[in-house]
Amino acid sequence: MKKKFRKSIGSETPTLVYFFASWCVPCKLMRPVLKEVVEEFHTGLNYLEIDVELKKRIVKRYK
């Protein structure tokens, strides 16, 4: 994941990074909206989902 994350955010294509927690209700409500945004931009947008409980180093680095 680390390489994919760095490659994606370093890309010429904009990247939407969705930091979420599985227990977070607002995060669950936001996911469908983000999926619509990604579908609308299709190939013009990179999209990554980062579980804050599993990827603590990335979360700490990017706050």
N, CA, C and O atoms as a GROMACS GRO file, in nm:
protein
  252
    1MET      N    1   0.083  -0.120   0.000
    1MET     CA    2   0.000   0.000   0.000
    1MET      C    3   0.087   0.126   0.000
    1MET      O    4   0.052   0.226  -0.062
    2LYS      N    5   0.200   0.120   0.069
    2LYS     CA    6   0.286   0.238   0.082
    2LYS      C    7   0.331   0.288  -0.055
    2LYS      O    8   0.327   0.408  -0.081
    3LYS      N    9   0.373   0.197  -0.142
    3LYS     CA   10   0.418   0.236  -0.276
    3LYS      C   11   0.302   0.290  -0.358
    3LYS      O   12   0.317   0.390  -0.428
    4LYS      N   13   0.187   0.225  -0.349
    4LYS     CA   14   0.069   0.269  -0.423
    4LYS      C   15   0.028   0.410  -0.377
    4LYS      O   16  -0.008   0.495  -0.459
    5PHE      N   17   0.034   0.433  -0.248
    5PHE     CA   18  -0.003   0.563  -0.193
    5PHE      C   19   0.090   0.671  -0.245
    5PHE      O   20   0.044   0.773  -0.296
    6ARG      N   21   0.221   0.649  -0.234
    6ARG     CA   22   0.317   0.749  -0.280
    6ARG      C   23   0.307   0.773  -0.430
    6ARG      O   24   0.313   0.887  -0.476
    7LYS      N   25   0.290   0.666  -0.506
    7LYS     CA   26   0.278   0.679  -0.652
    7LYS      C   27   0.154   0.760  -0.688
    7LYS      O   28   0.158   0.846  -0.776
    8SER      N   29   0.044   0.732  -0.620
    8SER     CA   30  -0.082   0.799  -0.649
    8SER      C   31  -0.078   0.948  -0.614
    8SER      O   32  -0.119   1.032  -0.695
    9ILE      N   33  -0.028   0.982  -0.496
    9ILE     CA   34  -0.027   1.124  -0.458
    9ILE      C   35   0.081   1.201  -0.532
    9ILE      O   36   0.075   1.324  -0.539
   10GLY      N   37   0.179   1.132  -0.588
   10GLY     CA   38   0.283   1.198  -0.667
   10GLY      C   39   0.250   1.207  -0.814
   10GLY      O   40   0.328   1.262  -0.891
   11SER      N   41   0.136   1.154  -0.853
   11SER     CA   42   0.092   1.149  -0.992
   11SER      C   43   0.047   1.287  -1.041
   11SER      O   44   0.014   1.375  -0.963
   12GLU      N   45   0.047   1.302  -1.172
   12GLU     CA   46  -0.007   1.424  -1.235
   12GLU      C   47  -0.159   1.430  -1.216
   12GLU      O   48  -0.217   1.539  -1.212
   13THR      N   49  -0.221   1.315  -1.205
   13THR     CA   50  -0.366   1.307  -1.184
   13THR      C   51  -0.398   1.339  -1.038
   13THR      O   52  -0.333   1.284  -0.949
   14PRO      N   53  -0.495   1.425  -1.011
   14PRO     CA   54  -0.533   1.455  -0.872
   14PRO      C   55  -0.574   1.328  -0.798
   14PRO      O   56  -0.632   1.236  -0.856
   15THR      N   57  -0.545   1.326  -0.670
   15THR     CA   58  -0.578   1.209  -0.588
   15THR      C   59  -0.667   1.251  -0.472
   15THR      O   60  -0.636   1.344  -0.398
   16LEU      N   61  -0.779   1.182  -0.459
   16LEU     CA   62  -0.869   1.200  -0.345
   16LEU      C   63  -0.838   1.088  -0.246
   16LEU      O   64  -0.857   0.970  -0.277
   17VAL      N   65  -0.790   1.125  -0.128
   17VAL     CA   66  -0.758   1.026  -0.026
   17VAL      C   67  -0.865   1.035   0.083
   17VAL      O   68  -0.884   1.140   0.145
   18TYR      N   69  -0.933   0.925   0.103
   18TYR     CA   70  -1.042   0.917   0.200
   18TYR      C   71  -0.992   0.843   0.323
   18TYR      O   72  -0.977   0.721   0.321
   19PHE      N   73  -0.967   0.918   0.430
   19PHE     CA   74  -0.927   0.859   0.557
   19PHE      C   75  -1.054   0.829   0.636
   19PHE      O   76  -1.137   0.918   0.657
   20PHE      N   77  -1.071   0.705   0.678
   20PHE     CA   78  -1.193   0.666   0.746
   20PHE      C   79  -1.164   0.566   0.859
   20PHE      O   80  -1.055   0.511   0.868
   21ALA      N   81  -1.263   0.546   0.941
   21ALA     CA   82  -1.260   0.442   1.044
   21ALA      C   83  -1.389   0.361   1.029
   21ALA      O   84  -1.495   0.416   1.004
   22SER      N   85  -1.378   0.231   1.045
   22SER     CA   86  -1.494   0.145   1.025
   22SER      C   87  -1.606   0.174   1.125
   22SER      O   88  -1.723   0.148   1.096
   23TRP      N   89  -1.574   0.227   1.241
   23TRP     CA   90  -1.672   0.257   1.344
   23TRP      C   91  -1.732   0.397   1.332
   23TRP      O   92  -1.824   0.431   1.406
   24CYS      N   93  -1.683   0.477   1.241
   24CYS     CA   94  -1.721   0.618   1.228
   24CYS      C   95  -1.849   0.633   1.144
   24CYS      O   96  -1.851   0.602   1.025
   25VAL      N   97  -1.955   0.680   1.208
   25VAL     CA   98  -2.083   0.696   1.138
   25VAL      C   99  -2.075   0.802   1.028
   25VAL      O  100  -2.121   0.776   0.916
   26PRO      N  101  -2.019   0.921   1.052
   26PRO     CA  102  -2.007   1.018   0.943
   26PRO      C  103  -1.926   0.963   0.824
   26PRO      O  104  -1.955   0.994   0.709
   27CYS      N  105  -1.824   0.882   0.854
   27CYS     CA  106  -1.744   0.821   0.747
   27CYS      C  107  -1.831   0.729   0.661
   27CYS      O  108  -1.821   0.729   0.538
   28LYS      N  109  -1.917   0.653   0.726
   28LYS     CA  110  -2.006   0.562   0.653
   28LYS      C  111  -2.105   0.641   0.566
   28LYS      O  112  -2.140   0.598   0.456
   29LEU      N  113  -2.150   0.755   0.616
   29LEU     CA  114  -2.244   0.838   0.541
   29LEU      C  115  -2.176   0.906   0.422
   29LEU      O  116  -2.240   0.933   0.320
   30MET      N  117  -2.048   0.933   0.436
   30MET     CA  118  -1.974   1.003   0.332
   30MET      C  119  -1.932   0.913   0.216
   30MET      O  120  -1.917   0.960   0.104
   31ARG      N  121  -1.911   0.786   0.243
   31ARG     CA  122  -1.861   0.693   0.142
   31ARG      C  123  -1.944   0.694   0.012
   31ARG      O  124  -1.883   0.703  -0.095
   32PRO      N  125  -2.077   0.686   0.015
   32PRO     CA  126  -2.152   0.690  -0.111
   32PRO      C  127  -2.134   0.819  -0.190
   32PRO      O  128  -2.132   0.818  -0.313
   33VAL      N  129  -2.120   0.931  -0.119
   33VAL     CA  130  -2.099   1.060  -0.186
   33VAL      C  131  -1.964   1.058  -0.257
   33VAL      O  132  -1.953   1.102  -0.371
   34LEU      N  133  -1.863   1.008  -0.190
   34LEU     CA  134  -1.730   1.001  -0.250
   34LEU      C  135  -1.729   0.908  -0.371
   34LEU      O  136  -1.663   0.936  -0.471
   35LYS      N  137  -1.801   0.799  -0.362
   35LYS     CA  138  -1.810   0.705  -0.475
   35LYS      C  139  -1.873   0.775  -0.596
   35LYS      O  140  -1.830   0.752  -0.709
   36GLU      N  141  -1.972   0.858  -0.574
   36GLU     CA  142  -2.034   0.934  -0.684
   36GLU      C  143  -1.934   1.030  -0.747
   36GLU      O  144  -1.928   1.042  -0.869
   37VAL      N  145  -1.856   1.098  -0.664
   37VAL     CA  146  -1.755   1.190  -0.714
   37VAL      C  147  -1.654   1.114  -0.800
   37VAL      O  148  -1.620   1.159  -0.910
   38VAL      N  149  -1.608   1.002  -0.752
   38VAL     CA  150  -1.511   0.920  -0.826
   38VAL      C  151  -1.569   0.874  -0.959
   38VAL      O  152  -1.501   0.879  -1.062
   39GLU      N  153  -1.694   0.830  -0.958
   39GLU     CA  154  -1.760   0.787  -1.082
   39GLU      C  155  -1.774   0.903  -1.181
   39GLU      O  156  -1.757   0.885  -1.301
   40GLU      N  157  -1.805   1.021  -1.129
   40GLU     CA  158  -1.823   1.138  -1.215
   40GLU      C  159  -1.692   1.177  -1.284
   40GLU      O  160  -1.691   1.212  -1.402
   41PHE      N  161  -1.582   1.172  -1.209
   41PHE     CA  162  -1.452   1.209  -1.266
   41PHE      C  163  -1.386   1.094  -1.339
   41PHE      O  164  -1.288   1.114  -1.412
   42HIS      N  165  -1.435   0.976  -1.322
   42HIS     CA  166  -1.390   0.852  -1.389
   42HIS      C  167  -1.239   0.839  -1.388
   42HIS      O  168  -1.181   0.807  -1.283
   43THR      N  169  -1.173   0.861  -1.498
   43THR     CA  170  -1.028   0.840  -1.506
   43THR      C  171  -0.949   0.966  -1.472
   43THR      O  172  -0.826   0.961  -1.469
   44GLY      N  173  -1.014   1.076  -1.445
   44GLY     CA  174  -0.946   1.200  -1.415
   44GLY      C  175  -0.912   1.218  -1.268
   44GLY      O  176  -0.872   1.326  -1.226
   45LEU      N  177  -0.928   1.110  -1.189
   45LEU     CA  178  -0.908   1.121  -1.046
   45LEU      C  179  -0.862   0.987  -0.990
   45LEU      O  180  -0.922   0.883  -1.017
   46ASN      N  181  -0.755   0.990  -0.913
   46ASN     CA  182  -0.715   0.872  -0.838
   46ASN      C  183  -0.791   0.874  -0.706
   46ASN      O  184  -0.816   0.981  -0.650
   47TYR      N  185  -0.827   0.757  -0.656
   47TYR     CA  186  -0.903   0.748  -0.531
   47TYR      C  187  -0.842   0.639  -0.443
   47TYR      O  188  -0.824   0.526  -0.487
   48LEU      N  189  -0.811   0.675  -0.320
   48LEU     CA  190  -0.758   0.580  -0.224
   48LEU      C  191  -0.838   0.588  -0.096
   48LEU      O  192  -0.878   0.696  -0.053
   49GLU      N  193  -0.863   0.474  -0.036
   49GLU     CA  194  -0.928   0.468   0.094
   49GLU      C  195  -0.824   0.420   0.195
   49GLU      O  196  -0.759   0.317   0.175
   50ILE      N  197  -0.809   0.494   0.304
   50ILE     CA  198  -0.713   0.461   0.408
   50ILE      C  199  -0.787   0.442   0.540
   50ILE      O  200  -0.847   0.535   0.593
   51ASP      N  201  -0.783   0.320   0.592
   51ASP     CA  202  -0.843   0.291   0.722
   51ASP      C  203  -0.746   0.341   0.829
   51ASP      O  204  -0.634   0.291   0.839
   52VAL      N  205  -0.788   0.438   0.908
   52VAL     CA  206  -0.699   0.500   1.006
   52VAL      C  207  -0.656   0.404   1.116
   52VAL      O  208  -0.553   0.426   1.181
   53GLU      N  209  -0.732   0.299   1.137
   53GLU     CA  210  -0.696   0.200   1.238
   53GLU      C  211  -0.586   0.106   1.188
   53GLU      O  212  -0.509   0.053   1.267
   54LEU      N  213  -0.581   0.085   1.057
   54LEU     CA  214  -0.485  -0.010   0.999
   54LEU      C  215  -0.358   0.057   0.947
   54LEU      O  216  -0.252  -0.005   0.946
   55LYS      N  217  -0.368   0.179   0.904
   55LYS     CA  218  -0.255   0.249   0.840
   55LYS      C  219  -0.212   0.369   0.924
   55LYS      O  220  -0.213   0.483   0.877
   56LYS      N  221  -0.175   0.343   1.046
   56LYS     CA  222  -0.144   0.450   1.141
   56LYS      C  223  -0.022   0.534   1.100
   56LYS      O  224  -0.016   0.653   1.131
   57ARG      N  225   0.075   0.474   1.033
   57ARG     CA  226   0.193   0.550   0.993
   57ARG      C  227   0.159   0.656   0.889
   57ARG      O  228   0.208   0.769   0.896
   58ILE      N  229   0.076   0.620   0.792
   58ILE     CA  230   0.034   0.717   0.690
   58ILE      C  231  -0.049   0.828   0.754
   58ILE      O  232  -0.032   0.945   0.723
   59VAL      N  233  -0.138   0.789   0.843
   59VAL     CA  234  -0.224   0.886   0.911
   59VAL      C  235  -0.139   0.983   0.993
   59VAL      O  236  -0.163   1.104   0.990
   60LYS      N  237  -0.042   0.931   1.065
   60LYS     CA  238   0.043   1.016   1.148
   60LYS      C  239   0.123   1.112   1.060
   60LYS      O  240   0.139   1.230   1.094
   61ARG      N  241   0.173   1.062   0.948
   61ARG     CA  242   0.253   1.147   0.861
   61ARG      C  243   0.173   1.260   0.797
   61ARG      O  244   0.221   1.373   0.787
   62TYR      N  245   0.051   1.231   0.754
   62TYR     CA  246  -0.031   1.330   0.682
   62TYR      C  247  -0.138   1.394   0.769
   62TYR      O  248  -0.214   1.478   0.720
   63LYS      N  249  -0.146   1.358   0.892
   63LYS     CA  250  -0.239   1.416   0.991
   63LYS      C  251  -0.379   1.430   0.937
   63LYS      O  252  -0.468   1.476   1.007
   0.00000   0.00000   0.00000
